[in-house]
Amino acid sequence: MSPKARFILWSVLAAGLLLGQLGWIASLRGERIMANDALLVGGWCVLAMLPLAMLLLLRSTPGDAIRLSRRWSAFIILAGAALLQAAAVVMLVPALSDDPVRYRVDGWIWLIGKSPYATAPRQVLNREDARWPYAADAVDHAVQYPDLPSRYPPVAEAIFVAGRSAETVLLWDNETPAPPIELNSDHPWRMGVSGLPLRWRALPFRFFFGLCAVAATGLLLAQLRRTGRSPWWAILLGWNPLVAIECGGMGHIDIAGVVLLLFMIRGVQSGRYRWAAICLALACGIKPIAILLLPWLWRDTHRRGDWRCGRRAIATFLVALSLIYVPAMLVQRGLSGWIAANRAYIRNWEANGSMYEVIKQSTHAEDGNRTFAAEKGKTAARLISLAAVALAAMLLWQCGATAAEAAYWLFITLLLFSPIVYPWHLLWALAFVPLLRSQTGFGAMVWSGTIAISCLLWRSADWTLSTRHALLEYVPVYAALAIELILLARATRPMPAMVAAAPVST
């Protein structure tokens, strides 16, 4: 393909992704996001194929083939990402997840002087507290599992407090002190949020997470510039439909953890090792799974500095992690409640798993006692999940993978074996695709589209996908990952000595 044809194809793909996504978001406004599954899922899957095509084009195109200056390219990419996030915040109703309600409730519980680790929502929702002028509103009463304390780590809780404070101070209207629609745990958020005014739709949270998505795109642009690669790799995250709908649209905190991990990689490469360690600790304060990258922080710091730098980075990480977790867990003895909430989440929550479901069902089929077999299958699936992640970490370590490559493969492996896979979980792997060195990234890009099928869980009485829908979601993902592994094997296969020494005929 000629350079001119490549540039025309690239322009068509980029324009189609941006304009098509804006039209798709506009078509899902209001109640349509819950009423039209074909538009939601079908549009998501189709649009996600465009960044996949861009990935294939970027893998086979020289970095200077796109005849735009780096500055103009960065401006277009950032402006497009900001436009998509703004459209998602304004037009979309956050009805695909109940998480924003828990964010609001946790922030409110802290503001009335209680710890959400020690106090379950039901204990305080029906009472007023003199230490804060406003009682819980109807949206707070829609929180799911009100008898469980919070399972979110302390940094996430700090974001929730800031979001709820901003919502109360900036958006409170004394003339209408409560939403016009009554909600409760039996009439959940997703069933009534489309009828609420904009200020009751977790607006500060979604605005902040939209900013985080733009910031992640900016960090990728800076990293790509540092390594001399095309800035258009950043479009794979910044303009991805999953990012628009799950950050500015639905409002999920995972993108904040992704930003911190990108800051960590940036800090290591710029020689700011302690800053990188603090960023990793803060990311662990949003989702503990970020600790998987601690060995790579030590190794990269040791390589770029010396053994003292590596030791100091680990010490800084441990001190920062202690300062993040210990004070929050000591307040009102919240540690036991946090552990109990996470234990209940790990034991009881299951949704959209792949290998986990296969292992669980195979164990169930071999045993006549259904109850015992179910518990046996769950335990086996979780142990195999831990073993798979450990094996992947060992292989990545031996192969000398970078921190970005380790993050991609470890998070992908964790999700493949996890009992719970929601679309926003994929942000942890998708963000590192633009930083991968080899012919990889296809699995996450394919999954960023097919994971839209998991939205059909809302229609399921037992919170499981049908076999047909599960196959539609996962078969393309496993096929793409198989292609990635084959390409990696070919790239790392040593050349035989006789072939390497053979003269080249002309």
Disulfide bonds with the S-S distance in Angstrom:
none
